[in-house]
Amino acid sequence: MILWFFLAIGFMFIFQVKATTFESFHWQSAAIAIAPFLIFIVAYYLNVRKFKMLCIPNENGLMIGEKTIEVNAEGITETNPLGNCFYRWKAIEAIEEYEGSIYIFVDNLLALILPPESFTSEEEKDQFKGLIKKYV
């Protein structure tokens, strides 16, 4: 689409070399050449905006919201108001801590998120991380 725009502008200038005044410039041709480019830009912007809105998780959905995490020798069980899910230890890809929250990644884009408020103290948080790392 960008190539179309530059080709159209290029042809307009090549064939209008002798036209040095605005009165002799053919504005209708310019509008027809620019219209597909403008339509593309508007459609692109609307699709990017829609995609961004679709990527935001629901406030009380599966990813963000109240949940209970249980750890045992087989894996991790996550229970929330919408259901529960069990992850075997081999499903855990990484454990990271960012700004006090613990992220237990079970996929590239899916993590069990434990905010700092989930723990009563730093020692409890360290014990939990140690328990997870013991199995992973």
PyRosetta script that sets phi, psi and omega in degrees:
from pyrosetta import init, pose_from_sequence

init()
pose = pose_from_sequence("MILWFFLAIGFMFIFQVKATTFESFHWQSAAIAIAPFLIFIVAYYLNVRKFKMLCIPNENGLMIGEKTIEVNAEGITETNPLGNCFYRWKAIEAIEEYEGSIYIFVDNLLALILPPESFTSEEEKDQFKGLIKKYV")
pose.set_psi(1, -40.5)
pose.set_omega(1, 178.4)
pose.set_phi(2, -65.7)
pose.set_psi(2, -39.1)
pose.set_omega(2, 177.1)
pose.set_phi(3, -60.8)
pose.set_psi(3, -41.3)
pose.set_omega(3, 177.5)
pose.set_phi(4, -58.1)
pose.set_psi(4, -44.4)
pose.set_omega(4, -179.6)
pose.set_phi(5, -60.7)
pose.set_psi(5, -49.4)
pose.set_omega(5, -177.9)
pose.set_phi(6, -68.3)
pose.set_psi(6, -36.4)
pose.set_omega(6, 175.9)
pose.set_phi(7, -63.2)
pose.set_psi(7, -44.4)
pose.set_omega(7, -180.0)
pose.set_phi(8, -62.6)
pose.set_psi(8, -45.6)
pose.set_omega(8, 179.0)
pose.set_phi(9, -63.5)
pose.set_psi(9, -43.0)
pose.set_omega(9, 178.7)
pose.set_phi(10, -59.5)
pose.set_psi(10, -47.8)
pose.set_omega(10, 178.9)
pose.set_phi(11, -63.5)
pose.set_psi(11, -38.0)
pose.set_omega(11, 179.1)
pose.set_phi(12, -62.5)
pose.set_psi(12, -41.5)
pose.set_omega(12, -179.7)
pose.set_phi(13, -73.9)
pose.set_psi(13, -35.9)
pose.set_omega(13, 179.2)
pose.set_phi(14, -63.6)
pose.set_psi(14, -45.4)
pose.set_omega(14, -176.5)
pose.set_phi(15, -84.1)
pose.set_psi(15, -7.5)
pose.set_omega(15, 178.7)
pose.set_phi(16, -114.6)
pose.set_psi(16, 26.1)
pose.set_omega(16, -176.7)
pose.set_phi(17, -59.8)
pose.set_psi(17, -41.9)
pose.set_omega(17, -177.3)
pose.set_phi(18, -75.3)
pose.set_psi(18, -14.5)
pose.set_omega(18, 179.2)
pose.set_phi(19, -84.9)
pose.set_psi(19, 104.4)
pose.set_omega(19, -177.8)
pose.set_phi(20, -103.4)
pose.set_psi(20, -1.9)
pose.set_omega(20, 179.8)
pose.set_phi(21, -114.6)
pose.set_psi(21, 156.3)
pose.set_omega(21, 179.5)
pose.set_phi(22, -70.2)
pose.set_psi(22, -24.8)
pose.set_omega(22, -179.1)
pose.set_phi(23, -66.6)
pose.set_psi(23, -32.9)
pose.set_omega(23, -177.6)
pose.set_phi(24, -90.8)
pose.set_psi(24, -3.8)
pose.set_omega(24, 179.2)
pose.set_phi(25, -74.6)
pose.set_psi(25, 135.3)
pose.set_omega(25, -176.6)
pose.set_phi(26, -89.5)
pose.set_psi(26, 92.9)
pose.set_omega(26, -174.9)
pose.set_phi(27, -67.0)
pose.set_psi(27, -29.2)
pose.set_omega(27, 178.9)
pose.set_phi(28, -63.6)
pose.set_psi(28, -41.4)
pose.set_omega(28, 177.9)
pose.set_phi(29, -64.7)
pose.set_psi(29, -39.4)
pose.set_omega(29, 178.9)
pose.set_phi(30, -63.9)
pose.set_psi(30, -41.8)
pose.set_omega(30, 179.8)
pose.set_phi(31, -64.8)
pose.set_psi(31, -41.6)
pose.set_omega(31, 179.2)
pose.set_phi(32, -65.9)
pose.set_psi(32, -37.0)
pose.set_omega(32, -179.8)
pose.set_phi(33, -71.9)
pose.set_psi(33, -34.6)
pose.set_omega(33, -176.2)
pose.set_phi(34, -85.6)
pose.set_psi(34, -24.2)
pose.set_omega(34, -176.4)
pose.set_phi(35, -54.5)
pose.set_psi(35, -49.3)
pose.set_omega(35, 179.4)
pose.set_phi(36, -61.0)
pose.set_psi(36, -36.6)
pose.set_omega(36, 179.4)
pose.set_phi(37, -64.9)
pose.set_psi(37, -44.0)
pose.set_omega(37, 179.3)
pose.set_phi(38, -65.7)
pose.set_psi(38, -39.9)
pose.set_omega(38, 177.1)
pose.set_phi(39, -61.7)
pose.set_psi(39, -42.2)
pose.set_omega(39, 178.3)
pose.set_phi(40, -61.7)
pose.set_psi(40, -45.4)
pose.set_omega(40, -178.8)
pose.set_phi(41, -61.8)
pose.set_psi(41, -45.4)
pose.set_omega(41, -179.6)
pose.set_phi(42, -64.4)
pose.set_psi(42, -45.5)
pose.set_omega(42, 179.7)
pose.set_phi(43, -63.1)
pose.set_psi(43, -40.9)
pose.set_omega(43, 178.9)
pose.set_phi(44, -62.1)
pose.set_psi(44, -46.8)
pose.set_omega(44, -179.7)
pose.set_phi(45, -60.9)
pose.set_psi(45, -45.2)
pose.set_omega(45, -179.4)
pose.set_phi(46, -64.8)
pose.set_psi(46, -38.9)
pose.set_omega(46, 178.9)
pose.set_phi(47, -68.8)
pose.set_psi(47, -39.7)
pose.set_omega(47, 177.8)
pose.set_phi(48, -64.4)
pose.set_psi(48, -42.2)
pose.set_omega(48, 178.8)
pose.set_phi(49, -63.6)
pose.set_psi(49, -43.0)
pose.set_omega(49, 178.7)
pose.set_phi(50, -64.1)
pose.set_psi(50, -41.6)
pose.set_omega(50, 179.6)
pose.set_phi(51, -63.4)
pose.set_psi(51, -41.7)
pose.set_omega(51, 178.2)
pose.set_phi(52, -62.0)
pose.set_psi(52, -40.9)
pose.set_omega(52, 179.9)
pose.set_phi(53, -67.0)
pose.set_psi(53, -35.1)
pose.set_omega(53, 179.5)
pose.set_phi(54, -72.4)
pose.set_psi(54, -20.5)
pose.set_omega(54, -177.6)
pose.set_phi(55, -87.8)
pose.set_psi(55, -5.1)
pose.set_omega(55, 179.5)
pose.set_phi(56, -84.7)
pose.set_psi(56, 123.3)
pose.set_omega(56, -179.6)
pose.set_phi(57, -69.4)
pose.set_psi(57, 152.5)
pose.set_omega(57, 177.3)
pose.set_phi(58, -65.6)
pose.set_psi(58, 145.2)
pose.set_omega(58, -176.5)
pose.set_phi(59, -60.1)
pose.set_psi(59, -44.9)
pose.set_omega(59, 178.5)
pose.set_phi(60, -117.4)
pose.set_psi(60, 44.8)
pose.set_omega(60, -179.7)
pose.set_phi(61, -95.7)
pose.set_psi(61, -153.3)
pose.set_omega(61, -177.8)
pose.set_phi(62, -75.1)
pose.set_psi(62, -33.2)
pose.set_omega(62, -174.6)
pose.set_phi(63, -87.0)
pose.set_psi(63, -42.8)
pose.set_omega(63, -178.2)
pose.set_phi(64, -118.9)
pose.set_psi(64, 131.8)
pose.set_omega(64, 178.7)
pose.set_phi(65, 144.6)
pose.set_psi(65, -178.9)
pose.set_omega(65, -180.0)
pose.set_phi(66, -65.3)
pose.set_psi(66, 133.3)
pose.set_omega(66, 176.8)
pose.set_phi(67, -156.4)
pose.set_psi(67, 160.2)
pose.set_omega(67, 176.5)
pose.set_phi(68, -116.8)
pose.set_psi(68, 132.7)
pose.set_omega(68, 179.1)
pose.set_phi(69, -112.9)
pose.set_psi(69, 125.2)
pose.set_omega(69, 176.3)
pose.set_phi(70, -118.0)
pose.set_psi(70, 134.6)
pose.set_omega(70, -179.1)
pose.set_phi(71, -115.2)
pose.set_psi(71, 132.4)
pose.set_omega(71, 173.5)
pose.set_phi(72, -143.0)
pose.set_psi(72, -174.7)
pose.set_omega(72, -174.6)
pose.set_phi(73, -66.2)
pose.set_psi(73, -24.8)
pose.set_omega(73, -178.7)
pose.set_phi(74, -85.2)
pose.set_psi(74, -30.8)
pose.set_omega(74, -177.7)
pose.set_phi(75, 165.3)
pose.set_psi(75, -154.3)
pose.set_omega(75, -177.1)
pose.set_phi(76, -117.6)
pose.set_psi(76, 132.8)
pose.set_omega(76, 175.0)
pose.set_phi(77, -111.2)
pose.set_psi(77, 126.1)
pose.set_omega(77, 177.4)
pose.set_phi(78, -108.5)
pose.set_psi(78, 126.2)
pose.set_omega(78, 179.3)
pose.set_phi(79, -122.9)
pose.set_psi(79, 129.3)
pose.set_omega(79, 176.8)
pose.set_phi(80, -136.9)
pose.set_psi(80, 173.5)
pose.set_omega(80, -177.5)
pose.set_phi(81, -60.2)
pose.set_psi(81, -19.3)
pose.set_omega(81, -178.0)
pose.set_phi(82, -94.0)
pose.set_psi(82, -8.7)
pose.set_omega(82, -179.7)
pose.set_phi(83, 153.2)
pose.set_psi(83, -164.8)
pose.set_omega(83, 177.2)
pose.set_phi(84, -141.3)
pose.set_psi(84, 161.3)
pose.set_omega(84, -178.1)
pose.set_phi(85, -145.9)
pose.set_psi(85, 139.6)
pose.set_omega(85, 179.1)
pose.set_phi(86, -113.2)
pose.set_psi(86, 130.4)
pose.set_omega(86, 177.9)
pose.set_phi(87, -117.0)
pose.set_psi(87, 122.3)
pose.set_omega(87, 173.9)
pose.set_phi(88, -70.4)
pose.set_psi(88, 158.7)
pose.set_omega(88, -177.2)
pose.set_phi(89, -60.9)
pose.set_psi(89, -31.2)
pose.set_omega(89, -179.0)
pose.set_phi(90, -71.3)
pose.set_psi(90, -13.4)
pose.set_omega(90, 176.9)
pose.set_phi(91, -79.3)
pose.set_psi(91, -19.3)
pose.set_omega(91, -178.2)
pose.set_phi(92, -74.6)
pose.set_psi(92, 119.5)
pose.set_omega(92, -178.5)
pose.set_phi(93, -94.6)
pose.set_psi(93, -35.9)
pose.set_omega(93, -177.9)
pose.set_phi(94, -160.8)
pose.set_psi(94, 155.9)
pose.set_omega(94, 174.1)
pose.set_phi(95, -127.2)
pose.set_psi(95, 123.1)
pose.set_omega(95, -178.8)
pose.set_phi(96, -134.4)
pose.set_psi(96, 154.5)
pose.set_omega(96, 176.4)
pose.set_phi(97, -121.3)
pose.set_psi(97, 130.0)
pose.set_omega(97, -179.7)
pose.set_phi(98, -140.9)
pose.set_psi(98, 122.7)
pose.set_omega(98, -179.9)
pose.set_phi(99, 51.0)
pose.set_psi(99, 40.0)
pose.set_omega(99, 176.4)
pose.set_phi(100, 88.8)
pose.set_psi(100, -17.6)
pose.set_omega(100, 179.1)
pose.set_phi(101, -88.5)
pose.set_psi(101, 145.6)
pose.set_omega(101, 176.8)
pose.set_phi(102, -101.9)
pose.set_psi(102, 129.0)
pose.set_omega(102, 178.3)
pose.set_phi(103, -111.9)
pose.set_psi(103, 120.1)
pose.set_omega(103, 176.0)
pose.set_phi(104, -106.9)
pose.set_psi(104, 101.9)
pose.set_omega(104, -175.4)
pose.set_phi(105, -80.3)
pose.set_psi(105, 124.5)
pose.set_omega(105, 175.1)
pose.set_phi(106, -108.0)
pose.set_psi(106, -1.7)
pose.set_omega(106, 175.6)
pose.set_phi(107, -163.3)
pose.set_psi(107, 175.7)
pose.set_omega(107, -179.5)
pose.set_phi(108, -61.5)
pose.set_psi(108, -36.1)
pose.set_omega(108, -176.9)
pose.set_phi(109, -115.0)
pose.set_psi(109, 1.8)
pose.set_omega(109, -177.6)
pose.set_phi(110, -119.4)
pose.set_psi(110, 126.6)
pose.set_omega(110, 179.6)
pose.set_phi(111, -139.4)
pose.set_psi(111, 148.6)
pose.set_omega(111, 169.0)
pose.set_phi(112, -84.7)
pose.set_psi(112, 120.6)
pose.set_omega(112, -174.2)
pose.set_phi(113, -106.7)
pose.set_psi(113, 122.1)
pose.set_omega(113, 177.6)
pose.set_phi(114, -113.3)
pose.set_psi(114, 108.0)
pose.set_omega(114, 179.8)
pose.set_phi(115, -70.9)
pose.set_psi(115, 161.9)
pose.set_omega(115, -178.8)
pose.set_phi(116, -59.0)
pose.set_psi(116, -26.7)
pose.set_omega(116, -179.2)
pose.set_phi(117, -69.3)
pose.set_psi(117, -11.7)
pose.set_omega(117, -179.9)
pose.set_phi(118, -71.3)
pose.set_psi(118, -18.0)
pose.set_omega(118, -175.4)
pose.set_phi(119, -115.2)
pose.set_psi(119, 144.2)
pose.set_omega(119, -179.8)
pose.set_phi(120, -80.9)
pose.set_psi(120, -23.7)
pose.set_omega(120, -179.5)
pose.set_phi(121, -153.6)
pose.set_psi(121, 168.3)
pose.set_omega(121, 176.9)
pose.set_phi(122, -66.3)
pose.set_psi(122, -33.6)
pose.set_omega(122, 178.9)
pose.set_phi(123, -64.2)
pose.set_psi(123, -41.5)
pose.set_omega(123, 178.3)
pose.set_phi(124, -64.0)
pose.set_psi(124, -39.7)
pose.set_omega(124, 177.9)
pose.set_phi(125, -63.7)
pose.set_psi(125, -44.1)
pose.set_omega(125, 178.5)
pose.set_phi(126, -64.3)
pose.set_psi(126, -38.8)
pose.set_omega(126, 176.8)
pose.set_phi(127, -62.6)
pose.set_psi(127, -42.0)
pose.set_omega(127, 179.4)
pose.set_phi(128, -63.6)
pose.set_psi(128, -45.9)
pose.set_omega(128, 178.5)
pose.set_phi(129, -61.4)
pose.set_psi(129, -40.1)
pose.set_omega(129, 178.0)
pose.set_phi(130, -63.2)
pose.set_psi(130, -40.3)
pose.set_omega(130, 178.4)
pose.set_phi(131, -63.2)
pose.set_psi(131, -44.5)
pose.set_omega(131, 179.3)
pose.set_phi(132, -64.2)
pose.set_psi(132, -45.9)
pose.set_omega(132, -178.5)
pose.set_phi(133, -65.6)
pose.set_psi(133, -26.1)
pose.set_omega(133, 177.9)
pose.set_phi(134, -62.8)
pose.set_psi(134, -38.5)
pose.set_omega(134, -177.9)
pose.set_phi(135, -87.9)
pose.set_psi(135, -26.9)
pose.set_omega(135, -177.7)
pose.set_phi(136, -89.2)
pose.dump_pdb("model.pdb")
